[in-house]
Amino acid sequence: MYRILLLSALATIWCAVATATDTPVGLVAALQGGAVVSLDASFPAGMNMTAIQSDLQQVAQRTGWRIEGQPAETEGDTISVHAQVMGGEVASVLNDVVWPLVAAMARHERLGIMVTGAPAAVAPMVVENRFVRLEQSGGQGILSYQAFVKDSSFESLDELMKPDLPGASTHRGSRLGWAWFFLVVTAMAVGVLVYLLMRRRGD
């Protein structure tokens, strides 16, 4: 079931970001017991493995996680990588997962990030500064984010996270936020349906 949901989610993320940049990246971080236990990444098929490994090393450096990646799989126009994560304790999804992933992948112009197993629902939010625009939407158990990287020259994670002005962080939906949310939910629902149909056939 997890694999079906994952492939659906990654496909949704990649399709949602593909029209905006030549190097879209989709990330799915799975939480369990208050920690990230796995990370799945989807890259354009044109990327070489050296660049992908460099991205994953950046993730490890920015997050402090120990990452054990499995061999990449190419499907259509994407390369998918699944990695087990250790040491991924999370106090704040935004500060401990999302912002470090954005920092690690900042060389890409646009990112789609989904966090599964989130403990609580949060209000839609937009954070913007001269480096990035981050849009958040989602509900109980699933949080989705779009990051539009404008400038990757930030010197620290704190600088990347800080809004330009006190009012730049707003708890309101963006034009793309709800569309993104519904795309993710639809993909997850399709995955559940496929899983149930397969299980019935096996009974």
ChimeraX commands (.cxc) that place a marker at each C-alpha (Angstrom):
marker #1 position 0.00,0.00,0.00 radius 0.5
marker #1 position 2.77,2.43,0.92 radius 0.5
marker #1 position 4.48,2.00,-2.43 radius 0.5
marker #1 position 1.26,2.67,-4.33 radius 0.5
marker #1 position 0.54,5.82,-2.33 radius 0.5
marker #1 position 4.13,6.95,-2.69 radius 0.5
marker #1 position 4.24,6.60,-6.45 radius 0.5
marker #1 position 0.94,8.44,-6.76 radius 0.5
marker #1 position 2.16,11.25,-4.53 radius 0.5
marker #1 position 5.50,11.62,-6.31 radius 0.5
marker #1 position 3.79,11.65,-9.70 radius 0.5
marker #1 position 1.44,14.38,-8.50 radius 0.5
marker #1 position 4.25,16.50,-7.08 radius 0.5
marker #1 position 6.37,16.16,-10.21 radius 0.5
marker #1 position 3.50,17.03,-12.55 radius 0.5
marker #1 position 2.55,20.03,-10.40 radius 0.5
marker #1 position 6.04,21.54,-10.56 radius 0.5
marker #1 position 7.19,20.41,-13.99 radius 0.5
marker #1 position 5.72,23.30,-15.92 radius 0.5
marker #1 position 7.58,25.95,-13.92 radius 0.5
marker #1 position 11.21,24.88,-14.24 radius 0.5
marker #1 position 13.56,22.57,-16.13 radius 0.5
marker #1 position 14.70,20.87,-12.90 radius 0.5
marker #1 position 11.64,20.12,-10.77 radius 0.5
marker #1 position 12.18,18.01,-7.67 radius 0.5
marker #1 position 9.53,16.25,-5.60 radius 0.5
marker #1 position 10.16,15.09,-2.03 radius 0.5
marker #1 position 8.06,12.95,0.31 radius 0.5
marker #1 position 9.14,12.72,3.95 radius 0.5
marker #1 position 7.35,10.10,6.05 radius 0.5
marker #1 position 6.96,10.67,9.79 radius 0.5
marker #1 position 6.41,7.92,12.31 radius 0.5
marker #1 position 6.66,8.17,16.07 radius 0.5
marker #1 position 7.77,11.79,15.96 radius 0.5
marker #1 position 10.64,11.21,13.55 radius 0.5
marker #1 position 11.31,11.08,9.83 radius 0.5
marker #1 position 11.79,7.42,8.90 radius 0.5
marker #1 position 12.06,7.65,5.12 radius 0.5
marker #1 position 12.59,10.13,2.33 radius 0.5
marker #1 position 11.59,9.65,-1.29 radius 0.5
marker #1 position 12.79,11.98,-4.01 radius 0.5
marker #1 position 11.78,12.37,-7.64 radius 0.5
marker #1 position 14.19,14.00,-10.09 radius 0.5
marker #1 position 14.02,14.65,-13.84 radius 0.5
marker #1 position 15.31,11.69,-15.82 radius 0.5
marker #1 position 18.02,13.85,-17.38 radius 0.5
marker #1 position 19.87,14.30,-14.08 radius 0.5
marker #1 position 22.96,12.17,-13.53 radius 0.5
marker #1 position 23.50,10.13,-10.39 radius 0.5
marker #1 position 26.46,12.26,-9.27 radius 0.5
marker #1 position 24.19,15.31,-9.03 radius 0.5
marker #1 position 21.48,13.31,-7.25 radius 0.5
marker #1 position 23.96,11.93,-4.72 radius 0.5
marker #1 position 25.23,15.46,-4.13 radius 0.5
marker #1 position 21.66,16.61,-3.42 radius 0.5
marker #1 position 21.16,13.80,-0.92 radius 0.5
marker #1 position 24.44,14.66,0.77 radius 0.5
marker #1 position 23.22,18.23,1.11 radius 0.5
marker #1 position 20.02,16.90,2.71 radius 0.5
marker #1 position 22.08,14.95,5.25 radius 0.5
marker #1 position 24.20,18.00,6.06 radius 0.5
marker #1 position 21.27,20.38,6.42 radius 0.5
marker #1 position 19.08,18.04,8.47 radius 0.5
marker #1 position 21.63,16.02,10.43 radius 0.5
marker #1 position 19.87,12.83,9.32 radius 0.5
marker #1 position 21.68,9.58,8.54 radius 0.5
marker #1 position 20.44,8.61,5.11 radius 0.5
marker #1 position 20.77,5.16,3.53 radius 0.5
marker #1 position 19.65,5.36,-0.08 radius 0.5
marker #1 position 18.55,2.49,-2.27 radius 0.5
marker #1 position 19.38,2.18,-5.99 radius 0.5
marker #1 position 17.55,4.73,-8.11 radius 0.5
marker #1 position 14.70,3.68,-10.39 radius 0.5
marker #1 position 13.89,5.37,-13.68 radius 0.5
marker #1 position 10.22,5.50,-14.66 radius 0.5
marker #1 position 9.23,7.57,-17.66 radius 0.5
marker #1 position 10.50,11.12,-17.23 radius 0.5
marker #1 position 11.59,10.77,-13.60 radius 0.5
marker #1 position 14.27,9.14,-11.47 radius 0.5
marker #1 position 13.00,8.04,-8.06 radius 0.5
marker #1 position 15.19,7.41,-5.02 radius 0.5
marker #1 position 14.01,5.86,-1.75 radius 0.5
marker #1 position 16.08,6.33,1.40 radius 0.5
marker #1 position 15.76,5.13,4.97 radius 0.5
marker #1 position 16.33,7.88,7.53 radius 0.5
marker #1 position 17.78,7.60,11.02 radius 0.5
marker #1 position 18.18,10.39,13.53 radius 0.5
marker #1 position 15.27,12.33,12.06 radius 0.5
marker #1 position 13.56,13.47,15.26 radius 0.5
marker #1 position 11.03,16.23,14.60 radius 0.5
marker #1 position 9.82,18.92,16.97 radius 0.5
marker #1 position 8.49,21.17,14.19 radius 0.5
marker #1 position 7.65,19.91,10.69 radius 0.5
marker #1 position 8.32,23.33,9.20 radius 0.5
marker #1 position 11.62,24.05,10.98 radius 0.5
marker #1 position 13.05,20.52,11.23 radius 0.5
marker #1 position 11.92,19.06,7.90 radius 0.5
marker #1 position 10.69,21.56,5.33 radius 0.5
marker #1 position 13.14,24.44,5.67 radius 0.5
marker #1 position 16.22,22.17,5.80 radius 0.5
marker #1 position 14.99,20.36,2.66 radius 0.5
marker #1 position 14.47,23.68,0.88 radius 0.5
marker #1 position 17.97,24.78,1.87 radius 0.5
marker #1 position 19.49,21.50,0.71 radius 0.5
marker #1 position 17.74,21.62,-2.67 radius 0.5
marker #1 position 18.02,25.37,-3.23 radius 0.5
marker #1 position 19.91,24.94,-6.49 radius 0.5
marker #1 position 16.60,23.82,-8.00 radius 0.5
marker #1 position 14.21,26.62,-8.85 radius 0.5
marker #1 position 11.05,24.93,-7.62 radius 0.5
marker #1 position 10.35,22.14,-5.15 radius 0.5
marker #1 position 7.31,20.17,-4.16 radius 0.5
marker #1 position 7.47,18.73,-0.64 radius 0.5
marker #1 position 4.93,16.49,1.05 radius 0.5
marker #1 position 5.11,15.36,4.68 radius 0.5
marker #1 position 3.01,12.34,5.64 radius 0.5
marker #1 position 2.17,11.30,9.20 radius 0.5
marker #1 position 2.03,14.91,10.42 radius 0.5
marker #1 position 0.46,14.99,13.90 radius 0.5
marker #1 position -1.87,17.96,13.40 radius 0.5
marker #1 position -3.58,20.06,10.77 radius 0.5
marker #1 position -2.27,23.55,10.13 radius 0.5
marker #1 position -3.72,26.62,8.47 radius 0.5
marker #1 position -2.57,27.48,4.92 radius 0.5
marker #1 position 0.44,29.78,5.06 radius 0.5
marker #1 position 2.75,31.74,2.80 radius 0.5
marker #1 position 6.27,32.82,3.80 radius 0.5
marker #1 position 8.24,35.00,1.41 radius 0.5
marker #1 position 11.57,36.81,1.38 radius 0.5
marker #1 position 14.17,37.68,-1.24 radius 0.5
marker #1 position 15.43,34.08,-1.30 radius 0.5
marker #1 position 12.27,32.01,-1.50 radius 0.5
marker #1 position 8.50,31.89,-1.50 radius 0.5
marker #1 position 7.09,28.97,0.49 radius 0.5
marker #1 position 3.42,28.02,0.21 radius 0.5
marker #1 position 1.91,25.57,2.68 radius 0.5
marker #1 position -1.41,23.74,2.57 radius 0.5
marker #1 position -2.74,20.46,3.85 radius 0.5
marker #1 position -4.85,18.74,6.43 radius 0.5
marker #1 position -4.65,16.14,9.18 radius 0.5
marker #1 position -1.80,13.73,8.48 radius 0.5
marker #1 position -0.65,15.27,5.18 radius 0.5
marker #1 position 1.10,18.60,4.72 radius 0.5
marker #1 position 2.16,19.88,1.30 radius 0.5
marker #1 position 4.53,22.68,0.37 radius 0.5
marker #1 position 5.67,24.45,-2.77 radius 0.5
marker #1 position 8.96,26.31,-2.67 radius 0.5
marker #1 position 9.90,28.84,-5.34 radius 0.5
marker #1 position 13.62,29.53,-4.97 radius 0.5
marker #1 position 14.50,33.04,-6.14 radius 0.5
marker #1 position 18.07,33.33,-4.83 radius 0.5
marker #1 position 20.22,30.54,-3.40 radius 0.5
marker #1 position 22.91,32.84,-1.95 radius 0.5
marker #1 position 21.59,32.74,1.64 radius 0.5
marker #1 position 24.32,32.21,4.23 radius 0.5
marker #1 position 22.36,30.31,6.85 radius 0.5
marker #1 position 19.12,28.47,7.47 radius 0.5
marker #1 position 17.95,31.29,9.73 radius 0.5
marker #1 position 18.42,33.79,6.91 radius 0.5
marker #1 position 16.47,31.59,4.50 radius 0.5
marker #1 position 13.57,31.19,6.95 radius 0.5
marker #1 position 13.20,34.83,7.96 radius 0.5
marker #1 position 10.46,36.86,6.22 radius 0.5
marker #1 position 11.58,40.18,4.75 radius 0.5
marker #1 position 8.95,42.02,6.79 radius 0.5
marker #1 position 6.99,41.11,9.93 radius 0.5
marker #1 position 3.82,40.90,7.84 radius 0.5
marker #1 position 5.38,38.75,5.11 radius 0.5
marker #1 position 4.34,35.53,6.81 radius 0.5
marker #1 position 0.58,35.25,6.38 radius 0.5
marker #1 position -1.85,32.53,7.35 radius 0.5
marker #1 position -3.86,32.56,4.19 radius 0.5
marker #1 position -4.15,30.39,1.12 radius 0.5
marker #1 position -2.30,31.32,-2.03 radius 0.5
marker #1 position -3.73,30.98,-5.49 radius 0.5
marker #1 position -1.91,27.68,-5.98 radius 0.5
marker #1 position -2.18,26.38,-2.42 radius 0.5
marker #1 position -5.62,24.80,-2.51 radius 0.5
marker #1 position -5.14,23.46,-6.05 radius 0.5
marker #1 position -1.94,21.79,-4.84 radius 0.5
marker #1 position -3.71,20.35,-1.82 radius 0.5
marker #1 position -6.54,18.86,-3.85 radius 0.5
marker #1 position -4.09,17.34,-6.33 radius 0.5
marker #1 position -2.26,15.56,-3.52 radius 0.5
marker #1 position -5.46,14.32,-1.88 radius 0.5
marker #1 position -6.74,13.03,-5.22 radius 0.5
marker #1 position -3.52,11.13,-5.85 radius 0.5
marker #1 position -3.60,9.57,-2.39 radius 0.5
marker #1 position -7.24,8.57,-2.85 radius 0.5
marker #1 position -6.44,6.88,-6.16 radius 0.5
marker #1 position -3.65,4.96,-4.47 radius 0.5
marker #1 position -5.97,3.74,-1.71 radius 0.5
marker #1 position -8.56,2.65,-4.28 radius 0.5
marker #1 position -5.99,0.68,-6.27 radius 0.5
marker #1 position -4.75,-1.00,-3.11 radius 0.5
marker #1 position -8.25,-2.04,-2.05 radius 0.5
marker #1 position -9.03,-3.43,-5.49 radius 0.5
marker #1 position -5.80,-5.44,-5.51 radius 0.5
marker #1 position -6.47,-6.81,-2.03 radius 0.5
marker #1 position -9.98,-7.92,-2.99 radius 0.5
marker #1 position -8.66,-9.74,-6.02 radius 0.5
marker #1 position -6.17,-11.53,-3.81 radius 0.5
marker #1 position -8.81,-12.73,-1.34 radius 0.5
marker link #1:1,2 radius 0.2
marker link #1:2,3 radius 0.2
marker link #1:3,4 radius 0.2
marker link #1:4,5 radius 0.2
marker link #1:5,6 radius 0.2
marker link #1:6,7 radius 0.2
marker link #1:7,8 radius 0.2
marker link #1:8,9 radius 0.2
marker link #1:9,10 radius 0.2
marker link #1:10,11 radius 0.2
marker link #1:11,12 radius 0.2
marker link #1:12,13 radius 0.2
marker link #1:13,14 radius 0.2
marker link #1:14,15 radius 0.2
marker link #1:15,16 radius 0.2
marker link #1:16,17 radius 0.2
marker link #1:17,18 radius 0.2
marker link #1:18,19 radius 0.2
marker link #1:19,20 radius 0.2
marker link #1:20,21 radius 0.2
marker link #1:21,22 radius 0.2
marker link #1:22,23 radius 0.2
marker link #1:23,24 radius 0.2
marker link #1:24,25 radius 0.2
marker link #1:25,26 radius 0.2
marker link #1:26,27 radius 0.2
marker link #1:27,28 radius 0.2
marker link #1:28,29 radius 0.2
marker link #1:29,30 radius 0.2
marker link #1:30,31 radius 0.2
marker link #1:31,32 radius 0.2
marker link #1:32,33 radius 0.2
marker link #1:33,34 radius 0.2
marker link #1:34,35 radius 0.2
marker link #1:35,36 radius 0.2
marker link #1:36,37 radius 0.2
marker link #1:37,38 radius 0.2
marker link #1:38,39 radius 0.2
marker link #1:39,40 radius 0.2
marker link #1:40,41 radius 0.2
marker link #1:41,42 radius 0.2
marker link #1:42,43 radius 0.2
marker link #1:43,44 radius 0.2
marker link #1:44,45 radius 0.2
marker link #1:45,46 radius 0.2
marker link #1:46,47 radius 0.2
marker link #1:47,48 radius 0.2
marker link #1:48,49 radius 0.2
marker link #1:49,50 radius 0.2
marker link #1:50,51 radius 0.2
marker link #1:51,52 radius 0.2
marker link #1:52,53 radius 0.2
marker link #1:53,54 radius 0.2
marker link #1:54,55 radius 0.2
marker link #1:55,56 radius 0.2
marker link #1:56,57 radius 0.2
marker link #1:57,58 radius 0.2
marker link #1:58,59 radius 0.2
marker link #1:59,60 radius 0.2
marker link #1:60,61 radius 0.2
marker link #1:61,62 radius 0.2
marker link #1:62,63 radius 0.2
marker link #1:63,64 radius 0.2
marker link #1:64,65 radius 0.2
marker link #1:65,66 radius 0.2
marker link #1:66,67 radius 0.2
marker link #1:67,68 radius 0.2
marker link #1:68,69 radius 0.2
marker link #1:69,70 radius 0.2
marker link #1:70,71 radius 0.2
marker link #1:71,72 radius 0.2
marker link #1:72,73 radius 0.2
marker link #1:73,74 radius 0.2
marker link #1:74,75 radius 0.2
marker link #1:75,76 radius 0.2
marker link #1:76,77 radius 0.2
marker link #1:77,78 radius 0.2
marker link #1:78,79 radius 0.2
marker link #1:79,80 radius 0.2
marker link #1:80,81 radius 0.2
marker link #1:81,82 radius 0.2
marker link #1:82,83 radius 0.2
marker link #1:83,84 radius 0.2
marker link #1:84,85 radius 0.2
marker link #1:85,86 radius 0.2
marker link #1:86,87 radius 0.2
marker link #1:87,88 radius 0.2
marker link #1:88,89 radius 0.2
marker link #1:89,90 radius 0.2
marker link #1:90,91 radius 0.2
marker link #1:91,92 radius 0.2
marker link #1:92,93 radius 0.2
marker link #1:93,94 radius 0.2
marker link #1:94,95 radius 0.2
marker link #1:95,96 radius 0.2
marker link #1:96,97 radius 0.2
marker link #1:97,98 radius 0.2
marker link #1:98,99 radius 0.2
marker link #1:99,100 radius 0.2
marker link #1:100,101 radius 0.2
marker link #1:101,102 radius 0.2
marker link #1:102,103 radius 0.2
marker link #1:103,104 radius 0.2
marker link #1:104,105 radius 0.2
marker link #1:105,106 radius 0.2
marker link #1:106,107 radius 0.2
marker link #1:107,108 radius 0.2
marker link #1:108,109 radius 0.2
marker link #1:109,110 radius 0.2
marker link #1:110,111 radius 0.2
marker link #1:111,112 radius 0.2
marker link #1:112,113 radius 0.2
marker link #1:113,114 radius 0.2
marker link #1:114,115 radius 0.2
marker link #1:115,116 radius 0.2
marker link #1:116,117 radius 0.2
marker link #1:117,118 radius 0.2
marker link #1:118,119 radius 0.2
marker link #1:119,120 radius 0.2
marker link #1:120,121 radius 0.2
marker link #1:121,122 radius 0.2
marker link #1:122,123 radius 0.2
marker link #1:123,124 radius 0.2
marker link #1:124,125 radius 0.2
marker link #1:125,126 radius 0.2
marker link #1:126,127 radius 0.2
marker link #1:127,128 radius 0.2
marker link #1:128,129 radius 0.2
marker link #1:129,130 radius 0.2
marker link #1:130,131 radius 0.2
marker link #1:131,132 radius 0.2
marker link #1:132,133 radius 0.2
marker link #1:133,134 radius 0.2
marker link #1:134,135 radius 0.2
marker link #1:135,136 radius 0.2
marker link #1:136,137 radius 0.2
marker link #1:137,138 radius 0.2
marker link #1:138,139 radius 0.2
marker link #1:139,140 radius 0.2
marker link #1:140,141 radius 0.2
marker link #1:141,142 radius 0.2
marker link #1:142,143 radius 0.2
marker link #1:143,144 radius 0.2
marker link #1:144,145 radius 0.2
marker link #1:145,146 radius 0.2
marker link #1:146,147 radius 0.2
marker link #1:147,148 radius 0.2
marker link #1:148,149 radius 0.2
marker link #1:149,150 radius 0.2
marker link #1:150,151 radius 0.2
marker link #1:151,152 radius 0.2
marker link #1:152,153 radius 0.2
marker link #1:153,154 radius 0.2
marker link #1:154,155 radius 0.2
marker link #1:155,156 radius 0.2
marker link #1:156,157 radius 0.2
marker link #1:157,158 radius 0.2
marker link #1:158,159 radius 0.2
marker link #1:159,160 radius 0.2
marker link #1:160,161 radius 0.2
marker link #1:161,162 radius 0.2
marker link #1:162,163 radius 0.2
marker link #1:163,164 radius 0.2
marker link #1:164,165 radius 0.2
marker link #1:165,166 radius 0.2
marker link #1:166,167 radius 0.2
marker link #1:167,168 radius 0.2
marker link #1:168,169 radius 0.2
marker link #1:169,170 radius 0.2
marker link #1:170,171 radius 0.2
marker link #1:171,172 radius 0.2
marker link #1:172,173 radius 0.2
marker link #1:173,174 radius 0.2
marker link #1:174,175 radius 0.2
marker link #1:175,176 radius 0.2
marker link #1:176,177 radius 0.2
marker link #1:177,178 radius 0.2
marker link #1:178,179 radius 0.2
marker link #1:179,180 radius 0.2
marker link #1:180,181 radius 0.2
marker link #1:181,182 radius 0.2
marker link #1:182,183 radius 0.2
marker link #1:183,184 radius 0.2
marker link #1:184,185 radius 0.2
marker link #1:185,186 radius 0.2
marker link #1:186,187 radius 0.2
marker link #1:187,188 radius 0.2
marker link #1:188,189 radius 0.2
marker link #1:189,190 radius 0.2
marker link #1:190,191 radius 0.2
marker link #1:191,192 radius 0.2
marker link #1:192,193 radius 0.2
marker link #1:193,194 radius 0.2
marker link #1:194,195 radius 0.2
marker link #1:195,196 radius 0.2
marker link #1:196,197 radius 0.2
marker link #1:197,198 radius 0.2
marker link #1:198,199 radius 0.2
marker link #1:199,200 radius 0.2
marker link #1:200,201 radius 0.2
marker link #1:201,202 radius 0.2
marker link #1:202,203 radius 0.2
view
